[in-house]
Amino acid sequence: PAVLASQETAEMTELSAKKIEKYLLIDETLYADAAVCIDASRATAECVCVFTAKDGESLAAVQAALSDYCRAQLEQYRDYRPDEAPKLENALMKTRGMQTVLIVAPDAAAAEAALDQIWNG
């Protein structure tokens, strides 16, 4: 929520485990916990994805899937909505311990500052 509050985003919707698997290709056996919010209309590429992997191997798989998702979205939006491409090109992916976060937002710097504030208390 703090990361979303740092942005002027489209209306966001939270994805269920089934939809996470469908859209991000991340099987729920890879993570202990996840929270994924994407633009409800899918008109923008905006998303906040937070995964806590079960172990190091799962963490690597989650990171690879998030990178693949970001690349695929960039390909789609480059033709569909070129104005969204910079958000994807500046997407923020950070890992701390077993937690990986992907943020595609209008202001990557503000999102990173909000994330750092959360992680550093």
Secondary structure, 3 states (H helix, E strand, C coil): CHHHHCCCCCCEEECCHHHHHHHHCCCHHHEEEEEEEEECCCCCCCEEEEEEECCHHHHHHHHHHHHHHHHHHHHHHHHHCHHHHHHHHCCEEEEECCEEEEEECCCHHHHHHHHHHHHCC
